[in-house]
Amino acid sequence: MAMPAGMAVAGANTSVTIVLPAGPDRLDPCETPRSVIGRIIKQNVVETLVELDYDKNTTLPRLAESWEQTSPTEWVFKLREGIKFHDGAPFDAKSVIHSVERTVDPKLTCITRTKYFDGTDVTASEVDAHTVKFTTKAPVPILPTLLAQLAISSPNTPMGEYTAKPVGTGPYRFDHWTQGENVVLVRDDAYWGEKPVIDKATYVWRTESSVAAAMVETGEADLAFSIAPQDATNEATDKVYPNSDSAMFRLSVDIPPLNDLRVRKAINLAIDRKAFLGSIVSDKAQLAMQQIGPNVLGFNPNLKPWAYDPEEAKTLLAQAKADGVDVTREIRMVGRPAMFANSNEFVEAAAEMLRQVGLNIKLDNLEMSQWLQMANKPFAPDRQPNIFLTMHDNNSGDAAFTAFFKYHSNGRQSELHDPELDNLIVLAGTEQGDKRAQTYQEVFRRIYEDKVADVPLFHMVNYMRVGTRLDFQPTIANAVELQLAKLTLK
């Protein structure tokens, strides 16, 4: 019989081992939107003012007990009282302001800032010890949803430098990180909320899906992320779930020959996306036609996935060549091991498809640190033209968390420089309801039909192997977090 949350069987082993597809490069609270970090510390060690209810696509109180919008550009949040950080510092308005200021400080390239807060211009001020006012330059109708991405860390967390020892208010304390081996969290029995069942979690990482699956099968581990479709062979333990990630190739649109629209269209036409479904990629994944999925406000249902048409691709390349475009120039395709299950095999096959239509493709699979350096600005001024494999999750339900970051001229991962598109992206962020959705739909139409800025591939799903000790069903939330408090023992 499944045990109710918050209860444990006397004498039961209440520690768990969790297998991740890659190890963290840092554990800073301002990096929690990155799955490699968020799955360890978000809502476990560090918490947010607001929590997302992914099933209902709404917001729930967490460290804030309530909030109200007092003007188009002002929101007031009431904080829970009597909470302390793991280092003994009080959770209050000053600590929230510290976390906001640290996150938006340009001295740190926090992904919480660059993905969620860039272009927002938000400041926090103290009304009283347990009340914070947020002020924005322009209206931000989804500010509570935005704050669900901002982890609150101890006011003793240093400004302007990353930390490897996160300190928060969550149900688990950071215990230690052994580089290259594991991260360990332990339950904080002084936690302000309900006491969870699990008292200790050890995170390890294995790039090979078959190895991770075997660890759960043999009882060496209790749960493993990112099991490849060919290894998800046990219906009792292998659970598929939508992970909010969309895979795409980003194109360096300013660098010849990729600065030619015909070449960018040819790349899209040369990749047989359907051939990957049910083989390298799960047959439960969906073909993508834009960088956000159907669950996100702003998704444009009128866009269509690219057809596979290698002959048309060859025709476009021939036309470009006839006009003096050097379509034989070497183009660098960049992947990353374990970006998703079978990602190495995917980029190898995609590179060959592009070679078949006459493109000169050099394939590189980069480790995390090298890949991140290429992913984010400043881009190297002397770089080759590149076709860059990336995954983007938007599980917050609004296109604002994609459009600026990926496509505004000032977006940290944007290759585009289009003032009209920039203005439309900014306008969309100030709109509400149907008008907001329609404006973002036009943003994505321009990106994918007029600009052909990248190569949309798949809206992904993940397989998770859950051991027989645990009673747990993964959801879309697990794309970026795994709340240990939601794990129960059978």
N, C-alpha and C positions, 0 to 999 in steps of 0.2 A: 504493500500500500504506500502511495506517495505521502511523504511527510509534509505537513504545512510549513510554509516559510516561517523562519524564526525559531524552529524547533529542531533539536538534534537527538539522535538516538544515543543513549548512554554508552560510552566506550567506543563509538563509531569513529572512524578516521575522517576528520572534518577538514583535512587539507586537500588541495587539488593541484595538479600539474597541467598547464595549458601550453599547447604547442602553437607557435606563431610561424608564418612562412618566412619571416626575416626578423633579425634582432634590431632593437632601437639604436639610433645613432646619438640620441639625447633623450632626456626625460623631462624636458621643460614644460611647465603647465601651459605656456602660450603656444605650444605645438600640438595640442591635443586633437585638432582636426585631422592630423595625419594618423592613419589607422595603426601604424606600427607603434605609435605612442599612446593614442587615445584608447586603444583596446586594453592597455595596461592601467593607465592612471585616471582616465576620465570617469567621474562619478564614483570611483573607488578611492583614490587619494585626494584628488581635487574635485570640487563640485562647482556647479554653476548657479546663478541666481534663479534661472528659469530652466526647466527641463522640458524637452520635447516629448510629446506623446505621439510616437510615430504611427500608431494604428489609426488614431483619430485626426492626425495632422493638426494638432493644437498644442498649446503650452500649458505647463503645470507649475505650481510653485515648488521651489527647491530651497535655496538659501533665502530667497525673497518670499515673504508670505502673501504679498499682494502688490498690485501696481495699478496706476491709472494715468491716462494721458490728460494733462492739464492744459495743453495748447498744442497746435500743430507741430511744434518743435521742442516740446518739453514733456517728460514723463517722470513720475515720482514713484519710487519703489520703497516699500516698507520691508525691512529686514527682520529675520527671526532673531530673537534675543537669547542670550545665555549660551551662545556657541563659542567654542575656542578652537584655534588651530592646533595641530599636533605638537607644535613647539610652545604652546601655552599662550600665544598672542590672542587677543580678543578679536572675534569676527564682528566688525562694525563698519560704519560708513567710511572711515579712514582706510580700512583694509580694502574695501571695494574700490575706492578711488586709486589706491596704490596699484591694484591689479589692472585697472583700466589704463592708467598712465604707463605702466610697464609694458602692456601689450601693444599700445599704439606708438610707443617710442621707436622712431626710425633707426635707433642704434641696434635694435634687434630686428631681424627679418622674420618675425613670428608669422606663421601662416594664418593664425587667427586674425592678425591685422591685415595681411596682404590679400587674403581670400574673402574676409568678411567685413572689415572695417575701412579699408582703403576707399576713399571717395565719400565717406560718410560724415567725417568731421564731428565726432561726438566727444563731449566733455562730461565729467561727473563732478558733482559738488555736494557737500554735506548740508543737509537741512537740520538734522540732529544726529545723535549717535547711531540711530537705527533707521534713518531715512536718507535716501540718496536721490538727488535730482539729476536726470540725464538731459542734456541740451544738445540739439543737433542744429547745424547751420541751415539745412533744408529739412522738410518733413520726412520722417522715416516711419511709415505706418506699421512696419513689422519689427520695431525695436525689441519687443520681448523675444521674438524668435531669434533675432540677432544676438541678444544677450545669452541665449541658450548655448552659444558657441564659446563664450568667454569664461575660462576657468578662473576661479578665485583662489589665489595662493596667499600664503602668509605674508604680512607686511615686511617680514624680515627677508623675503626673497630679494636678492640684489637687483638693482636697476641696471640696465645697460649691458648685462652679461647673462649668458645662459647658465642654468643650474642643472646639475645631474642628480640632485636630491630634492625632489618635489615635496612640499609641505602644504597640506590642505586641511579641510575640515571633514573629509570623507570617512566612511566606515572602515577604511584600511589605511594603515601607515606604511610609507615606504621604508623597507628594512635595509636592503642592499642590492647593488647591481654589480655582478661579477662580469667584467667585460668579456664578451665572446662566449659566455656560458649561460647566465640566467639573471632574472630579476625576481626578487622576492618581496611580497607584501604580506603584512600581518594584520589581523583584525584589531581595530582600536576599540577596546571595551568601554571607553568613555564617550563613544559616538553619541551625538545628540538625537539620532533617530533610532529606528528599530534595529536590534542586534541581529546581524545576519548569521546564517548557519555556518558558512565556511570560515575557518579561523586563520588559514594561511593559503597563499597562492604562489606557486613557483612558475614563472614563465620561461620557457626554453624555445629555441627556434631551430627549424630544420627546413632547408630549401627543397628537399625532395618530398613530394607529396606521399609517395609510397612509404617512406620512412615514418612520416608523421602519422599516417593511418595505422601503420603497424604498432606504433607506440601505444595508441589507444586500444587497439585490438588485444594487445598482450597485458594491458593494465599498467604499463609504465607511465602512461599519461591518461588524463580524464577527458580532454577535449582538444580537438585540433581544427584550426582554420584552414581554408583554401585547399581542400582535398580535390585532386583532379578528377574529372568525370570518370576516367577509366579505373580509378582507385575507389570510387564510391560504390562498392559492390554489396554492402550490407544494409538492407532496408531498415533493419532494426536500429542501427546506429548512425547511418549517414542521412543527413537532413539538408534538403535544398531550400534556399531562401533568396529572395531578391536582395541584392546588396547595395543598391543605389549608385553603383559605379557604372560609368560609361567609358568604354575604351575608344581611343581615337589615335590617329597619327596627326600631330601638329606639323604644319608646313612652314618653313622659313620663307615667307611670301615676298620678302624684299631682295632675296639673293637669287641671281640667275642660275639655272633656268626656271626656278620655282616662282619667279616674279611674273611669269607668263601664265595667264588664266588657262590657256589651252593645256599646258603641261599639268597644272593642278587638276583639271578635269580628267585628263588621261590617267593620272594616278588613281583617282577614284574609280574610274571605269575598269581598270586593270585588275582590281582585287576581287576575287570571287568569295564574297563574304559567306554566302549560303553554304559553300563547300566546307566551311569550318564547323558549322553547327552539327552537333551529334558526333563529332570526331575530336578535334582539338579543343573546341569550345562546346560547352553543354548545349544540348538541343533545347533546353529551357530558356536560354538567352534569347534576346530579341535583336533584330537588325536595328541599328541606330540611324537616324537621319539628322540628329542634332546632339548637342552635348548635354542635354538634360533629358530625363525620362518622363513618361506620361504622368507620373505622380506629382510633377513639379508645376506650380503656377507659372505660366509663361510658355509652356510646351506648345509648339506649333503643330497641330495635327495634320496640316495641309502639306507639310514637307514629306517627301518620299525617299526611301533608301535608294542609293545608287544602284543601277543595274550593272551586271557584269557584262561588259562589251569590249573585249580586247581589240577587236578590229576597229571600233570607233576610236579607242585609245591610240592605236597606231596611226590612224588618219589625222587626229589632232596633233600628234607629235610631228608628223610629216609636214603639216601646215606650218607649225611653229618653226621647224627647221628651214623651210623654204623662205621664211621671213627673217632668217639670220639668227634664230635662237639656237644656242649650242646645247642641243638636247643630249649630247654624248658626254657632257661634263659629269664627273663623278659626284654622286649624291650619297650622303651618309645616312643610312637608316640606323636609328639608335633604339635599342631595347634595354631591358633590365631584368636580370634573373628573378624569377618568382614574383614578378609584378602581378601576374595572375597564374592560375594553374595552366601549365603548358605554354606560357608566354614565349619561351625560347623557341619552341617548335613553330609557334605562330609567326614570329618575325622572320624565321628562316623561310617559311613557305611564302609569306607575303613578298619578301625580297625577290624570290625566284619568279613570282608572278609579274613583278615590275620589270625584271630582266627580260622576260618573254616578249614584252611589247617594245623592247629596245632601250630601256633606261639603264644607265650605268650605276649600279647600286653596290655600295660597300657597307657591309653589315657589322655593327659593333654592339655587343652587350656590355653595358657599363654597370659597375657596382654602385650601390646607393649614393655614396658621396659624390662620385663623378656624375651620376645621372642628375642629382639635385643641382649641381653646378650648371649643367646645361639647361635644366628645366626653368630656372629662374633668372630674372634680370639681375645684374647687367649681362647681356649676351656678349660673347667674345666678338670683337669687331672684325676679326679675320677668319671667322668660321666658314666651313663649307656649307653649301646648301644641305639642309637636313630634313629628314622625315622621322619625326620624334614620337615614339610610342609613349603614351601617357594614359593614366586612369584618373578620372575626376568623379568624386562622389558629391551628390547634392541630395542629402537625405533630410534637408530642412524644409523642403516644400516650396521654395521660392527662387525664381531665376536670378534674383539679385546676387545670390551667392555663387553664381557662375559668370554672369555677363561681364561684370567689371574686371574680375580677376583674370579671365581668359581672353577678353576681346577689347577692352578699353585701351586707349593708347598708353595709359599709366598703369594698366594691370600688370602684375608681377610676372605673369606667364603669357602675356599677349604679344603676338607678332604683328598686330595690325596698327595702323596709324591713319585713322579716318575721322576727321573732326565731326562730320555729320552723324556717324555711328556713335561717337563718344557722347554727343549731345542727347541722342535718343536713349542711350543706356542710362544716363543721369536722369533724364525725364522719367523713364519707366520706374526708377527707384522711388520717385516721389508720388506716384499714382497709387490708387487703391482699386480693389475689386476688379470688375470687368475691364476697366480702362487700363489697369496695370497689366493684366494678362494680355490684352490686345497689343499694347506697346512692346512688351517683351517678345510676343510672337513676331512682330515686324523686325525686331532686332535680330532674331534668329533667321528669319527669311533672308535678310540682307547678308548675313554671315555665310549662309550655306548656299543660297542661289546666286547672289551677286558677286560675293567675294571668293567663295569656295576656299575658305581660310584653312581648312583642314580636312581630314578624312575620317568621318564618323564610322565607327565599326559596330560595336555591340553594346546593348544595355545588358550588363552581366548578371549572373547569379553565382552564388557560392554554395559549395557543399561543406558542411561542418560534420565532423565525426564526434558524436557525443557518447562517452562511455556508459556502460550499463549501471554505474553507481549513481549517475546524475539524472535528475528529472528536469529537462530543459529543452525548449523549442526555440531555435534561433529565429530572429526577425531582421527586418531591414536595419534596425538600430545597430546590429552587430557589425555593420560595415565600418564603424568608427569607435565603437565602445563595447565592452562586455561587463555589465554590472555584476560583480561577484555576489552582491546581495540578492540577485534573482536566481542564483543557482541553489537548488535544493537536492537533498539526498533521497534516494528511494528507500 
